[in-house]
Amino acid sequence: INWIWVISIYMREKIIRALKTVFDPEIPVDIWELGLIYNITINDDNSVKVIMTLTSPNCPVAEELPLEVERAVQSVDGVKNVDLDLTFEPPFEPSMMSEEARFSLGMM
């Protein structure tokens, strides 16, 4: 068993659970289900890199939401530090949402 891999998978699940506590205030769905998180990388030293987007570049919470995401990831036991990159490539579109999110928003 590769224990580093097992620990990484476990930490990734905890990070996802933490991200599911963060909501875009204009949409009653968490940012994970919205598809705003593009990538999570956990390095050997337990530093975490998150690449995310917003629903639009003019999002009213463009300054607060990334800070909330950073705090949520940092709250996970074992995470040493968080490097968050905000990108708009590719731009967010509703097809990025999970089936659960589309159902919650009446889009199915």
PLY file of the C-alpha trace (Angstrom):
ply
format ascii 1.0
element vertex 108
property float x
property float y
property float z
element edge 107
property int vertex1
property int vertex2
end_header
0.00 0.00 0.00
1.27 3.45 -0.91
0.38 5.32 2.29
1.21 8.75 0.86
-1.36 8.13 -1.87
-3.96 6.91 0.68
-3.39 9.95 2.89
-3.64 12.24 -0.14
-6.98 10.69 -1.18
-8.29 11.03 2.38
-7.15 14.66 2.60
-8.71 15.41 -0.80
-12.06 14.09 0.45
-11.81 16.27 3.56
-10.97 19.30 1.39
-13.99 18.62 -0.84
-16.22 18.37 2.24
-14.84 21.72 3.43
-15.45 23.27 0.00
-19.05 22.07 0.11
-19.59 24.43 3.06
-18.86 27.47 0.87
-21.76 28.93 -1.09
-22.04 31.59 -3.74
-24.42 33.96 -1.90
-26.50 34.55 -5.04
-27.02 30.84 -5.78
-28.21 28.37 -3.11
-25.69 25.71 -4.16
-22.19 25.07 -2.82
-19.19 25.99 -4.96
-18.13 22.36 -5.47
-21.48 21.35 -6.97
-21.55 24.59 -8.99
-18.33 23.47 -10.67
-16.33 26.51 -9.57
-13.39 24.38 -8.39
-11.30 23.35 -11.40
-8.44 21.55 -9.68
-7.07 20.56 -6.27
-3.42 19.54 -5.98
-1.99 18.21 -2.74
1.79 18.33 -2.63
4.06 15.98 -0.66
4.45 18.61 2.07
0.61 18.87 2.42
0.49 22.28 0.83
-2.60 22.57 -1.35
-3.11 24.40 -4.62
-6.67 25.19 -5.66
-7.63 26.52 -9.07
-11.10 28.01 -9.15
-13.33 30.37 -11.02
-16.37 32.53 -10.32
-19.73 32.52 -12.06
-18.64 35.73 -13.80
-15.65 38.11 -13.71
-18.03 40.78 -12.39
-19.28 38.58 -9.56
-20.19 40.79 -6.58
-18.31 38.45 -4.22
-15.16 38.31 -6.37
-13.01 39.47 -3.46
-14.67 37.57 -0.61
-15.39 34.15 -2.14
-11.74 33.18 -2.87
-10.84 34.14 0.71
-13.67 31.93 2.00
-12.39 29.07 -0.14
-8.87 29.55 1.16
-10.09 29.57 4.78
-12.20 26.43 4.22
-9.25 24.50 2.76
-6.90 25.80 5.45
-9.32 24.51 8.12
-8.71 20.89 7.06
-6.44 19.03 9.47
-3.03 18.45 7.96
-3.16 21.21 5.34
0.05 23.22 5.68
-0.76 26.16 3.41
-3.09 27.04 0.56
-2.20 28.56 -2.79
-5.36 29.70 -4.55
-5.42 30.67 -8.21
-8.48 32.42 -9.60
-8.97 31.94 -13.33
-11.62 32.65 -15.91
-10.29 30.17 -18.46
-12.38 28.33 -19.26
-15.22 30.66 -18.33
-17.92 29.25 -16.08
-21.03 27.95 -17.78
-24.03 26.08 -16.35
-22.94 22.79 -17.95
-20.10 22.70 -15.37
-22.61 22.21 -12.56
-23.22 18.78 -11.13
-26.50 17.03 -11.79
-27.37 17.70 -8.13
-26.83 21.45 -8.59
-28.87 21.60 -11.80
-31.67 19.69 -10.07
-31.56 22.05 -7.04
-31.83 25.05 -9.35
-34.70 23.56 -11.37
-32.61 23.17 -14.51
-33.55 19.52 -15.13
0 1
1 2
2 3
3 4
4 5
5 6
6 7
7 8
8 9
9 10
10 11
11 12
12 13
13 14
14 15
15 16
16 17
17 18
18 19
19 20
20 21
21 22
22 23
23 24
24 25
25 26
26 27
27 28
28 29
29 30
30 31
31 32
32 33
33 34
34 35
35 36
36 37
37 38
38 39
39 40
40 41
41 42
42 43
43 44
44 45
45 46
46 47
47 48
48 49
49 50
50 51
51 52
52 53
53 54
54 55
55 56
56 57
57 58
58 59
59 60
60 61
61 62
62 63
63 64
64 65
65 66
66 67
67 68
68 69
69 70
70 71
71 72
72 73
73 74
74 75
75 76
76 77
77 78
78 79
79 80
80 81
81 82
82 83
83 84
84 85
85 86
86 87
87 88
88 89
89 90
90 91
91 92
92 93
93 94
94 95
95 96
96 97
97 98
98 99
99 100
100 101
101 102
102 103
103 104
104 105
105 106
106 107
